[in-house]
Amino acid sequence: MISSYYTIAERSQAIYREKGSKFIAFLFPFVYKDEVKELLRQIKDEHPKANHYCYAYRSAYDHTIFRAVDAGEPAYTAGKPILNALDSCNVRNVLAIVVRYFGGTLLGAQGLIHAYNTVTLEALRAAIIINKEILAYFILYIPLDQLHEIYDPLRKIKADIMHTEVSLFQAELKLSINVTAQESFTQLALSRNLDYKLLEVK
């Protein structure tokens, strides 16, 4: 199981021209697949007269989850070359959208593959690449008389306590840990008969 992955810090872009056609690549960091639709809509609003909006991404947590969309270009000439560029730089949770303005001259399959791959690589070269941990988020339920005893064991597994909510008899700790420490966390909770809930992994 991987504990971290490479992604980009912020939006990046690049332009490539070939025989009158203009290709503009936009890269976005994202976490949830639901974000893809909104980012694609944003680019379509910015470039309403473009002929194609091709895109690709691969998930960080499960690298077998990916999409490569040709969006009207011949099969495997746009989405796959974009995805190949992302994979060659080993980045995850990066959405690459390439907008094409057709210049009147057909480029052929190899020309399209080269253009979509090249412009995505150029945008990656312009991007700030960062390493990001994969975190599991939990809520841990603790009786108040055990609250102070749990801090040191949580510190040992490098849990980050993000929020504490105290009621009359118990406390609820919202915390995050590296995904590779999930088993240590669950063993800790079980050894002390504490209830917990996994919220998400991202």
C-alpha positions as CSV (number, residue, x, y, z in Angstrom):
1,M,0.0,0.0,0.0
2,I,1.4,3.4,-0.9
3,S,1.5,6.1,1.7
4,S,1.8,9.1,-0.5
5,Y,1.7,10.2,-4.2
6,Y,2.9,13.0,-6.5
7,T,0.4,15.6,-7.6
8,I,0.4,19.3,-8.6
9,A,0.0,22.2,-6.2
10,E,-2.2,24.4,-8.4
11,R,-3.6,24.9,-11.8
12,S,-1.1,24.8,-14.7
13,Q,-1.4,25.2,-18.4
14,A,0.6,25.2,-21.7
15,I,-0.1,25.9,-25.4
16,Y,1.1,23.8,-28.4
17,R,0.4,24.7,-32.1
18,E,0.5,22.4,-35.1
19,K,-0.5,23.2,-38.7
20,G,-2.9,25.9,-37.6
21,S,-4.5,23.9,-34.8
22,K,-4.0,25.2,-31.2
23,F,-4.0,22.9,-28.3
24,I,-4.3,24.3,-24.7
25,A,-3.6,22.0,-21.8
26,F,-5.1,22.7,-18.4
27,L,-4.0,20.8,-15.3
28,F,-5.9,20.8,-12.0
29,P,-5.3,19.0,-8.7
30,F,-8.4,17.2,-7.5
31,V,-9.5,14.7,-4.9
32,Y,-13.0,13.6,-5.8
33,K,-14.3,12.4,-9.1
34,D,-17.3,14.7,-8.7
35,E,-14.9,17.6,-9.1
36,V,-14.1,16.6,-12.7
37,K,-17.5,17.6,-14.1
38,E,-17.3,21.1,-12.6
39,L,-13.7,21.7,-13.8
40,L,-14.7,20.5,-17.3
41,R,-17.7,22.9,-17.3
42,Q,-15.3,25.7,-16.2
43,I,-13.0,25.2,-19.1
44,K,-15.9,25.0,-21.6
45,D,-17.1,28.3,-20.3
46,E,-13.7,29.8,-20.7
47,H,-13.3,28.4,-24.3
48,P,-16.9,28.1,-25.7
49,K,-15.7,28.1,-29.4
50,A,-13.2,25.3,-29.1
51,N,-13.8,22.2,-31.2
52,H,-12.7,19.5,-28.6
53,Y,-12.4,19.1,-24.9
54,C,-10.4,16.0,-24.3
55,Y,-9.3,14.9,-20.8
56,A,-7.8,12.2,-18.6
57,Y,-7.0,11.5,-15.0
58,R,-5.9,8.6,-12.7
59,S,-6.8,8.1,-9.0
60,A,-4.1,8.3,-6.3
61,Y,-5.6,5.8,-3.8
62,D,-6.6,3.2,-6.4
63,H,-4.4,3.6,-9.6
64,T,-6.7,1.3,-11.5
65,I,-9.4,4.0,-11.5
66,F,-8.8,6.3,-14.5
67,R,-10.6,7.9,-17.4
68,A,-9.3,8.9,-20.9
69,V,-11.8,10.7,-23.0
70,D,-11.3,11.5,-26.8
71,A,-14.3,13.8,-27.0
72,G,-14.9,13.5,-30.7
73,E,-11.3,12.9,-31.8
74,P,-10.5,9.5,-33.4
75,A,-10.3,6.7,-30.8
76,Y,-7.1,6.6,-28.7
77,T,-5.6,9.8,-30.3
78,A,-6.4,12.2,-27.4
79,G,-7.4,10.8,-24.0
80,K,-4.9,8.0,-24.0
81,P,-1.9,10.2,-25.0
82,I,-3.0,12.7,-22.3
83,L,-3.1,9.9,-19.7
84,N,0.2,8.5,-20.9
85,A,1.8,11.9,-20.2
86,L,0.4,12.0,-16.7
87,D,1.6,8.4,-16.1
88,S,5.1,9.2,-17.4
89,C,5.5,11.9,-14.7
90,N,3.9,9.6,-12.1
91,V,1.3,12.1,-11.0
92,R,-2.0,11.2,-9.5
93,N,-5.3,13.0,-8.8
94,V,-4.4,15.4,-11.6
95,L,-7.1,16.2,-14.2
96,A,-5.7,17.2,-17.6
97,I,-8.1,18.9,-20.0
98,V,-6.8,19.7,-23.5
99,V,-8.8,22.2,-25.5
100,R,-8.3,22.1,-29.3
101,Y,-9.1,24.8,-31.8
102,F,-9.1,23.1,-35.2
103,G,-6.9,24.9,-37.7
104,G,-8.3,23.5,-41.0
105,T,-5.6,20.9,-41.6
106,L,-6.0,17.2,-40.6
107,L,-3.1,16.0,-38.5
108,G,-3.7,12.3,-38.8
109,A,-3.7,9.8,-35.9
110,Q,0.1,10.1,-35.2
111,G,-0.1,13.9,-35.4
112,L,-2.9,14.1,-32.9
113,I,-1.2,11.6,-30.5
114,H,1.9,13.7,-30.6
115,A,0.1,17.0,-30.1
116,Y,-2.1,15.9,-27.1
117,N,0.9,14.1,-25.4
118,T,3.3,17.0,-26.0
119,V,1.0,19.8,-24.7
120,T,0.2,17.8,-21.6
121,L,3.9,17.2,-20.9
122,E,4.5,21.0,-21.4
123,A,1.8,21.8,-18.8
124,L,3.4,19.3,-16.4
125,R,6.8,20.9,-16.8
126,A,5.3,24.2,-15.9
127,A,3.5,22.7,-12.8
128,I,4.7,22.7,-9.2
129,I,4.9,19.0,-8.3
130,I,4.3,18.1,-4.7
131,N,4.3,14.9,-2.6
132,K,1.0,14.4,-0.7
133,E,0.2,11.8,2.0
134,I,-2.8,9.5,1.6
135,L,-4.8,10.1,4.8
136,A,-7.5,8.1,6.5
137,Y,-10.0,10.3,8.5
138,F,-11.7,8.9,11.6
139,I,-14.0,9.9,14.5
140,L,-12.9,8.2,17.7
141,Y,-15.4,8.1,20.6
142,I,-13.7,8.2,24.1
143,P,-15.2,8.2,27.6
144,L,-14.1,11.4,29.3
145,D,-12.1,9.5,32.0
146,Q,-9.9,8.0,29.3
147,L,-9.4,11.1,27.2
148,H,-6.0,12.2,28.6
149,E,-4.7,8.6,28.4
150,I,-5.3,8.4,24.6
151,Y,-3.1,11.3,23.5
152,D,0.3,9.6,23.8
153,P,-0.7,6.4,22.0
154,L,-2.2,8.5,19.2
155,R,1.0,10.5,19.0
156,K,3.0,7.3,18.6
157,I,1.0,6.4,15.4
158,K,1.4,10.0,14.2
159,A,-2.4,10.7,14.4
160,D,-3.3,14.4,13.8
161,I,-6.2,15.4,16.0
162,M,-8.1,17.9,13.9
163,H,-11.1,18.6,16.2
164,T,-12.4,17.6,19.6
165,E,-16.0,17.8,20.7
166,V,-16.8,17.1,24.3
167,S,-20.3,16.2,25.7
168,L,-21.3,15.2,29.2
169,F,-19.9,11.7,29.2
170,Q,-17.6,11.3,26.2
171,A,-15.4,13.1,23.7
172,E,-15.4,12.7,19.9
173,L,-12.0,13.2,18.3
174,K,-11.8,13.8,14.5
175,L,-8.4,12.7,13.4
176,S,-6.3,11.8,10.4
177,I,-3.6,9.3,10.0
178,N,-1.5,8.0,7.2
179,V,-3.3,5.2,5.4
180,T,-0.5,2.8,6.3
181,A,-1.2,3.3,10.0
182,Q,-4.9,2.3,9.8
183,E,-4.3,-1.1,11.3
184,S,-2.3,0.3,14.2
185,F,-5.2,2.7,14.9
186,T,-7.9,0.0,14.8
187,Q,-5.8,-2.2,17.1
188,L,-5.4,0.7,19.5
189,A,-9.1,1.4,19.5
190,L,-10.0,-2.3,20.0
191,S,-7.5,-2.8,22.8
192,R,-9.2,0.0,24.7
193,N,-12.8,-1.0,23.7
194,L,-13.3,2.4,22.0
195,D,-15.8,2.9,19.2
196,Y,-14.7,4.6,16.0
197,K,-16.0,5.5,12.5
198,L,-14.0,5.7,9.3
199,L,-15.1,8.9,7.5
200,E,-13.0,8.8,4.2
201,V,-9.6,8.1,2.7
202,K,-8.1,10.7,0.4
